[in-house]
Structures are given as structure tokens and as C-alpha cells.
Amino acid sequence: MISRLTPRLCEPAAQSESIFLKQVADSFGKACESYADAARLQQQVALTALAMLSANHSGKLLDLGCGPGWIHPELKNYCDEFSAVDLSAGMLSKARSLHLATAYIQADAAALPLATAQFDKLFSSLMLQWCQRPEAVLAEAARVLAPGGQLVITTLVQGTLQELQAAFATLDSRAHTQLFLPEAELIKAAGTVSQVNWHFEQRNYPLYYPDVKSLARELKALGANQVAGRSATGLTGKGYWQKLAAAYEKHRTAQGLPASYQVLFITGTKNAS
Ligand SMILES: C[S@@+](CC[C@H](N)C(=O)[O-])C[C@H]1O[C@@H](n2cnc3c(N)ncnc32)[C@H](O)[C@@H]1O
């Protein structure tokens, strides 16, 4: 998964954030055709999250970080109409080809070009872990939600890909995977947004792979494969892969090589006044 190539909000913060956003958008753009077939975790998580929204056919919904829109046929059970936002032009155009949303908007979730208090429901699955300023994203989510509106957000937290991280750690001390924040940091970020009654629930989703290359292939198909220092570390070299595979083997179970995904479900309702 893409490492945070730039430290979180170091100076010049705005410039490094915009470079990071472009890297994320490009990476997901390249994966827009392969994403849906590889998204077995994303589908489980998003369908579980969607069931947390009240199922009625009324109101306006926002899908924040919509990806290729594979879930859009389901959204009609939860609203009258919905809008879709994504940072990646490629992902958004894939979603647009379904012609299901009222509007498709290319934007950063931390700075939404959307009017205040216009949505009754906000849904966002597995986007927040790509955002350097979760507090800004949560504030924007709360801003665009109408009073009494409901919000369901999922994200990956610390512990995700811990087996892969442990295998890399036997080879060198570089950060080879994205930094996943601890649940406590997200709770703290949400605490800065006082208009919402937040609720948090963490669940582990273990996935199993025949070998480490299958895991790497899946991450690539999802657009989540870029690793900091890839060329510098010779990550693609045969010797490096063999050592990584040998280190990962220590985690093997009867079901295959495990990869943990720690998912945080963040739900809430915006205060009525
Ligand atoms: C892992 S995909 C999830 C897609 C979809 N929600 C799903 O559950 O399958 C993450 C999506 O978030 C988008 N994304 C990442 N950072 C974003 C940001 N700052 N603002 C808006 N979208 C962003 C990516 O372009 C990508 O389409």
C-alpha cells in the first residue's frame, strides 16, 4: 500500500499534501478497471457498513470516495438520489459509466466543493485511510450533512497488514506499507467535530493468500500497491522477493498466508440543531 511518502503535514504542508493527493489519485486511476474484481475485502466491508444506514428510500445521500461505483446499484434502497465524490478521475469515470448518481464530483474529501447541510446520509467506505488529515475529512462530512443526518464511514487502522509489515521488518527498517493510524487517533480526530454523536467499532477481517505474490498482485489490482523506496530497495528483485516470501511463511496457517485488515466502523448522527 502507498506509504505516506511525506510525513504527516510537515512543511511545506500544502505542497506535500497536494503531491500526496496526486499520487493517490494516479494510483487509483491506474486500478480503475481491475479494482472491482480484486475488491473482496472492500465489498464485505462496504456491504456491512451500508446495512448500518437506515434503509428507507428517502433523502439525499453522498458516497464519499466512491471508487468505481460497484455499490451504486445498492444505494437506491437507502435514498431518493445520491451524489458521488472521488479524488481519482479514472475511478469517477468508471462510476459515471453506470449513470446512477445525480452528480459525479472529482474532489478531495478534506475540501468538498459542496453546499453545507444538503445531504441526509453520508456513506464512505475505505477512503479515510488515504487521507492525511482525517479531522478535516470528518469536519467536511459533518458540514455537508443536514441536521439529524446519518453518517457511516469505514477505515483501516493499525494492525492492518501486520504480517506483511513483520516480514518486511526482517529485511530492512524501511516503512514498506502505508501508515495505518491507531483507532485512538481517529477517535481523537472525530472528537474535534462536535456536531456529531460518534460511535466506533473495530472488527478484524483476515484474508488468506496462497503466497505473498498473490497478496502483492491483489494490492496492485486495487491501486494500493505503491511502496516507498521500491526501486531503491530493489523490492522487485528476485532475491528480495524470495527473502520476503520466506519471512512471510512463518505466518502460514492451514488456510494460507494470512493478512489482517483491521476495519474501524465510524457511525454517527448530526445534532438536530
Ligand atoms: C479503497 S478505494 C474504496 C472505494 C469504494 N468506496 C469501495 O468501498 O470499494 C478508496 C477510494 O478513495 C478515493 N480517495 C482517496 N483519497 C481521497 C480523497 N482525499 N478524497 C476523495 N477520494 C479519495 C480513491 O481514489 C479510491 O477511489
The ligand as an ORCA input file, in Angstrom:
! r2SCAN-3c Opt
* xyz 0 1
  C     -10.079      1.619     -1.429
  S     -10.976      2.638     -2.545
  C     -12.655      2.456     -1.907
  C     -13.684      2.649     -2.989
  C     -15.108      2.293     -2.591
  N     -15.596      3.203     -1.588
  C     -15.195      0.869     -2.120
  O     -15.622      0.646     -0.964
  O     -14.860     -0.047     -2.882
  C     -10.573      4.281     -1.988
  C     -11.125      5.363     -2.902
  O     -10.974      6.609     -2.222
  C     -10.528      7.571     -3.144
  N      -9.812      8.612     -2.376
  C      -8.608      8.516     -1.771
  N      -8.298      9.665     -1.160
  C      -9.329     10.506     -1.386
  C      -9.600     11.856     -1.023
  N      -8.723     12.574     -0.297
  N     -10.769     12.421     -1.418
  C     -11.659     11.709     -2.169
  N     -11.452     10.426     -2.547
  C     -10.306      9.837     -2.166
  C      -9.633      6.800     -4.113
  O      -9.460      7.476     -5.331
  C     -10.384      5.490     -4.242
  O     -11.307      5.512     -5.294
*
